[in-house]
Amino acid sequence: MCDTIYSADRVAAVGTGPAGAFFGKNSDRQPSEPQTFCIVPRRPPSAQTALSGTTVPMADSGFGFVLSKPSWMAGGEMGINEKGVAIGNEAVFSTYKPAKAGILGMDMLRAALGVSASAKEAVDYLCAFVEKFDQGGNGSFRGSLYYDNSFLISDHEGAYILETAGHRWAWRAIHGHDAISNAYSIEEDYKRLDTQTRKEIAPVNERAACSDEADPGRKGEKESFKAHVENRFYLRFSKGEARRALSLSLLAGFASKAGAAASAVNENPAANGAPDLLDFLGILRSHGPYNPAKPLSRHMESLCVHSGGIPASATTASFAVEYKGSDAAILWFTGTSYPCVSLYKPMLLVKGEFIPLWAGYDYAEGSRKSEAYWSRWAAWLKSSRAFLRSGDPSFAAGREHAQESLSMIANKALADIVSSGSASSLAVLRQEAGAVIAGWEKDIGF
């Protein structure tokens, strides 16, 4: 179970007007399943795409990307490629039975990152993919879980939500902010549908040559995609609608702060107070109505999911993208479970190059070192019960201070590269980032 969020409702540096956007995802999986963050380098273009245990006859452009991935598969829960296309996927449950030998949504995500030069290209690629291949496969680390997939896809220009059910699909653009969880969210507001579903719930007058589902000339009223395909039985366990409602509420507050900051800047160019990275990460760290001291109650209604109760699920990794103009972004990953008690570590994406700022992590795919770091953190959380400390004001203050320091280091590194075209300051800034992370981990007893 997972949650993916997006917002373009923020104000950039004082006096520059509206700009920038954020993408973020919490990956909720089996609590004991390691998840690592890796860089997949560029490859020669190919007519075949390698997935978990198989290949498919779909093109791979060879784009490099970073991926947050469960240790046992090729696919990933979330990532971003060198073109700035970020994707997060969610398990959703439809009335169409997933194929036991089908393709995992996480493999589809990896394939799309390797081929897509824009968010819209990723949408089109994934639509073609689900029309051509069965989706499904066992997506569970322990036991079995088969499902369909939804995706939130963004780039420097905007974002989309794509939802699938068997070979069916629907998508719409995001305006401002939005979120997806383990429930379908596209109702009558789709922009496009697959051909068969269009005939069933959005019939059109063929003579009108409608180019999309928003055009006039249809024979009857549009029907909801969600109502048409969703198996609502699983909502009792996934709590996807409750978590999406929490995400949307917190994103609305984020947007409101952005609007207030924009008004303040118009009235006083020296004003500040726009929502920033810490505000956005605060959404991913949110518990909503959940109390970590009561792990058996309402844990699936939290965005930062803690282990406890049924189903067995916890946030095993978290990732965010802070878009910076047309060809740059700061990437933030935990490399650990439970973002409420974790630091997000920085990596730069500048003109197609990934530049890690934390030298204490191994970014190679399949790294035993990064998996060991995740496992050591998980064991420490369990033995020390540190997950209860997220509500401690002194702990939160220390975490926020360290996170703000890392943000300042990352923005300094990005500014130096963009302004001078040189990475000469990186060695010093990496040392500073490493010192912040090591110092904070020592302070909390890790």
Rosetta blueprint (number, residue, H / E / L):
1 M L
2 C E
3 D E
4 T E
5 I E
6 Y E
7 S E
8 A L
9 D L
10 R L
11 V E
12 A L
13 A L
14 V L
15 G L
16 T L
17 G L
18 P E
19 A L
20 G L
21 A E
22 F E
23 F E
24 G E
25 K E
26 N E
27 S E
28 D E
29 R E
30 Q L
31 P L
32 S L
33 E L
34 P L
35 Q E
36 T E
37 F E
38 C E
39 I E
40 V E
41 P L
42 R L
43 R L
44 P L
45 P L
46 S E
47 A L
48 Q L
49 T E
50 A E
51 L E
52 S L
53 G L
54 T E
55 T E
56 V E
57 P L
58 M L
59 A L
60 D E
61 S L
62 G L
63 F L
64 G L
65 F E
66 V E
67 L E
68 S E
69 K E
70 P E
71 S L
72 W L
73 M L
74 A L
75 G L
76 G L
77 E L
78 M E
79 G E
80 I E
81 N E
82 E L
83 K L
84 G L
85 V L
86 A E
87 I E
88 G E
89 N E
90 E E
91 A E
92 V E
93 F L
94 S E
95 T L
96 Y L
97 K L
98 P L
99 A E
100 K L
101 A L
102 G L
103 I E
104 L L
105 G H
106 M H
107 D H
108 M H
109 L H
110 R H
111 A H
112 A H
113 L H
114 G H
115 V H
116 S L
117 A L
118 S L
119 A H
120 K H
121 E H
122 A H
123 V H
124 D H
125 Y H
126 L H
127 C H
128 A H
129 F H
130 V H
131 E H
132 K H
133 F L
134 D L
135 Q E
136 G E
137 G L
138 N L
139 G L
140 S L
141 F L
142 R L
143 G L
144 S L
145 L L
146 Y L
147 Y L
148 D E
149 N E
150 S E
151 F E
152 L E
153 I E
154 S E
155 D L
156 H L
157 E L
158 G L
159 A E
160 Y E
161 I E
162 L E
163 E E
164 T E
165 A E
166 G L
167 H L
168 R E
169 W E
170 A E
171 W E
172 R E
173 A E
174 I L
175 H L
176 G L
177 H E
178 D E
179 A E
180 I E
181 S L
182 N L
183 A L
184 Y L
185 S L
186 I L
187 E L
188 E L
189 D L
190 Y L
191 K L
192 R E
193 L E
194 D L
195 T H
196 Q H
197 T H
198 R H
199 K H
200 E H
201 I H
202 A L
203 P L
204 V E
205 N L
206 E H
207 R H
208 A H
209 A L
210 C L
211 S L
212 D L
213 E L
214 A L
215 D L
216 P L
217 G L
218 R E
219 K L
220 G L
221 E L
222 K L
223 E L
224 S L
225 F H
226 K H
227 A H
228 H H
229 V H
230 E E
231 N L
232 R H
233 F H
234 Y H
235 L H
236 R H
237 F H
238 S H
239 K L
240 G H
241 E H
242 A H
243 R H
244 R H
245 A H
246 L H
247 S H
248 L H
249 S H
250 L H
251 L H
252 A H
253 G H
254 F H
255 A H
256 S H
257 K H
258 A H
259 G H
260 A H
261 A H
262 A H
263 S H
264 A H
265 V H
266 N H
267 E H
268 N L
269 P L
270 A L
271 A L
272 N L
273 G L
274 A L
275 P L
276 D L
277 L H
278 L H
279 D H
280 F H
281 L H
282 G H
283 I H
284 L H
285 R L
286 S L
287 H L
288 G L
289 P L
290 Y L
291 N L
292 P L
293 A L
294 K L
295 P L
296 L L
297 S L
298 R L
299 H H
300 M H
301 E H
302 S L
303 L L
304 C L
305 V L
306 H L
307 S L
308 G L
309 G L
310 I L
311 P L
312 A L
313 S L
314 A E
315 T E
316 T E
317 A E
318 S E
319 F E
320 A E
321 V E
322 E E
323 Y E
324 K L
325 G L
326 S L
327 D L
328 A E
329 A E
330 I E
331 L E
332 W E
333 F E
334 T L
335 G L
336 T L
337 S L
338 Y L
339 P H
340 C H
341 V H
342 S L
343 L L
344 Y L
345 K E
346 P E
347 M E
348 L E
349 L E
350 V E
351 K L
352 G L
353 E E
354 F E
355 I E
356 P E
357 L L
358 W L
359 A L
360 G L
361 Y L
362 D L
363 Y L
364 A L
365 E L
366 G L
367 S L
368 R H
369 K H
370 S H
371 E H
372 A H
373 Y H
374 W H
375 S H
376 R H
377 W H
378 A H
379 A H
380 W H
381 L H
382 K H
383 S H
384 S H
385 R L
386 A H
387 F H
388 L H
389 R H
390 S H
391 G H
392 D L
393 P H
394 S H
395 F H
396 A H
397 A H
398 G H
399 R H
400 E H
401 H H
402 A H
403 Q H
404 E H
405 S H
406 L H
407 S H
408 M H
409 I H
410 A H
411 N H
412 K H
413 A H
414 L H
415 A H
416 D H
417 I H
418 V H
419 S H
420 S H
421 G L
422 S L
423 A L
424 S L
425 S L
426 L H
427 A H
428 V H
429 L H
430 R H
431 Q H
432 E H
433 A H
434 G H
435 A H
436 V H
437 I H
438 A H
439 G H
440 W H
441 E H
442 K H
443 D H
444 I L
445 G L
446 F L
